[in-house]
Amino acid sequence: MSLSLLATAVCGVLAWFLLPDAPRAPAASGTAQRRLLRGTDPVLHSMSVVLRRPLVWAQAAVIVCAYSAFKGLDNYSLYALQVLGMDEVEAARLTAWAASFRRLNSPAASCLNSCARSSRTT
Protein backbone atom coordinates (compact mmCIF):
# COMPACT_ATOMS: atom_id res chain seq x y z
CA MET A 1 0.00 0.00 0.00
CA SER A 2 2.78 2.43 0.76
CA LEU A 3 4.31 1.79 -2.68
CA SER A 4 1.08 2.84 -4.43
CA LEU A 5 0.85 5.90 -2.18
CA LEU A 6 4.40 6.85 -3.11
CA ALA A 7 3.72 6.30 -6.81
CA THR A 8 0.60 8.49 -6.61
CA ALA A 9 2.51 11.25 -4.83
CA VAL A 10 5.32 11.14 -7.41
CA CYS A 11 2.79 11.36 -10.26
CA GLY A 12 1.12 14.32 -8.57
CA VAL A 13 4.41 16.18 -8.17
CA LEU A 14 5.40 15.47 -11.77
CA ALA A 15 2.02 16.67 -13.05
CA TRP A 16 2.31 19.83 -10.95
CA PHE A 17 5.68 20.79 -12.42
CA LEU A 18 5.55 19.36 -15.94
CA LEU A 19 2.05 20.18 -17.20
CA PRO A 20 1.76 23.66 -18.68
CA ASP A 21 -0.64 26.25 -17.28
CA ALA A 22 -3.86 26.80 -19.22
CA PRO A 23 -4.01 30.03 -21.21
CA ARG A 24 -5.98 32.74 -19.44
CA ALA A 25 -8.99 34.34 -21.06
CA PRO A 26 -9.17 38.14 -20.95
CA ALA A 27 -11.31 39.34 -18.08
CA ALA A 28 -14.23 41.72 -18.42
CA SER A 29 -13.00 43.85 -15.56
CA GLY A 30 -9.23 43.91 -15.98
CA THR A 31 -8.52 46.26 -13.06
CA ALA A 32 -10.31 44.12 -10.48
CA GLN A 33 -8.64 40.95 -11.70
CA ARG A 34 -5.18 42.54 -11.73
CA ARG A 35 -5.73 43.76 -8.19
CA LEU A 36 -6.83 40.28 -7.14
CA LEU A 37 -3.91 38.52 -8.82
CA ARG A 38 -1.20 40.97 -7.75
CA GLY A 39 1.48 39.06 -5.89
CA THR A 40 -0.31 35.73 -6.29
CA ASP A 41 0.92 32.73 -8.23
CA PRO A 42 -1.67 31.99 -10.98
CA VAL A 43 -1.72 28.31 -10.08
CA LEU A 44 -2.36 29.02 -6.41
CA HIS A 45 -5.02 31.56 -7.30
CA SER A 46 -6.75 29.04 -9.57
CA MET A 47 -6.59 26.43 -6.83
CA SER A 48 -8.18 28.78 -4.33
CA VAL A 49 -10.99 29.57 -6.77
CA VAL A 50 -11.64 25.88 -7.40
CA LEU A 51 -11.47 24.93 -3.73
CA ARG A 52 -14.17 27.47 -2.88
CA ARG A 53 -16.70 25.65 -5.05
CA PRO A 54 -19.03 23.32 -3.12
CA LEU A 55 -19.46 21.11 -6.18
CA VAL A 56 -15.76 20.26 -6.10
CA TRP A 57 -16.04 19.07 -2.50
CA ALA A 58 -19.14 17.05 -3.33
CA GLN A 59 -17.34 15.37 -6.21
CA ALA A 60 -14.35 14.66 -3.96
CA ALA A 61 -16.68 13.03 -1.43
CA VAL A 62 -18.15 10.80 -4.14
CA ILE A 63 -14.66 9.75 -5.23
CA VAL A 64 -13.62 8.95 -1.65
CA CYS A 65 -16.78 6.90 -1.13
CA ALA A 66 -16.27 4.99 -4.38
CA TYR A 67 -12.62 4.29 -3.56
CA SER A 68 -13.52 3.15 -0.05
CA ALA A 69 -16.17 0.80 -1.42
CA PHE A 70 -13.70 -0.56 -3.95
CA LYS A 71 -11.06 -1.17 -1.28
CA GLY A 72 -13.69 -2.73 0.98
CA LEU A 73 -14.14 -5.39 -1.67
CA ASP A 74 -10.81 -6.82 -0.50
CA ASN A 75 -12.36 -7.75 2.83
CA TYR A 76 -15.31 -9.75 1.50
CA SER A 77 -13.41 -13.01 1.14
CA LEU A 78 -11.83 -12.67 4.59
CA TYR A 79 -15.24 -11.94 6.13
CA ALA A 80 -16.83 -14.87 4.31
CA LEU A 81 -14.02 -17.16 5.40
CA GLN A 82 -13.85 -16.19 9.07
CA VAL A 83 -17.40 -15.10 9.93
CA LEU A 84 -19.68 -16.89 7.50
CA GLY A 85 -17.70 -20.14 7.71
CA MET A 86 -17.18 -20.55 3.96
CA ASP A 87 -14.18 -22.38 2.61
CA GLU A 88 -11.57 -20.59 0.48
CA VAL A 89 -13.18 -21.45 -2.85
CA GLU A 90 -16.64 -20.25 -1.80
CA ALA A 91 -15.17 -17.06 -0.35
CA ALA A 92 -13.25 -16.39 -3.55
CA ARG A 93 -16.42 -17.04 -5.58
CA LEU A 94 -18.32 -14.50 -3.44
CA THR A 95 -15.62 -11.88 -3.94
CA ALA A 96 -15.51 -12.51 -7.71
CA TRP A 97 -19.30 -12.17 -7.87
CA ALA A 98 -19.18 -8.91 -5.92
CA ALA A 99 -16.49 -7.52 -8.23
CA SER A 100 -18.52 -8.52 -11.30
CA PHE A 101 -21.62 -6.94 -9.83
CA ARG A 102 -19.72 -3.68 -9.38
CA ARG A 103 -18.61 -3.78 -13.02
CA LEU A 104 -22.23 -4.17 -14.12
CA ASN A 105 -23.47 -1.32 -11.94
CA SER A 106 -20.84 1.21 -13.01
CA PRO A 107 -22.31 1.75 -16.50
CA ALA A 108 -25.79 1.92 -14.97
CA ALA A 109 -24.64 4.63 -12.56
CA SER A 110 -23.03 6.49 -15.46
CA CYS A 111 -26.29 6.38 -17.44
CA LEU A 112 -28.21 7.59 -14.41
CA ASN A 113 -25.74 10.44 -14.06
CA SER A 114 -26.18 11.39 -17.70
CA CYS A 115 -29.96 11.28 -17.44
CA ALA A 116 -29.93 13.46 -14.34
CA ARG A 117 -27.57 15.91 -16.05
CA SER A 118 -25.55 16.25 -12.89
CA SER A 119 -22.41 16.91 -14.91
CA ARG A 120 -23.57 20.47 -15.58
CA THR A 121 -21.58 22.82 -13.39
CA THR A 122 -22.94 26.13 -14.57
Buried (B, 14 or more C-beta within 10 A) or exposed (E): EEEEEEEEEEEEEEEEEEEEEEEEEEEEEEEEBEEEEEEEEEEEEBEEEEEEEEEEEEEEEEEEEEEEEEEEEEEBBEBBBEEEEBEEEBBBBBBEEBEEEBEEEEEEEEEEEEEEEEEEEE
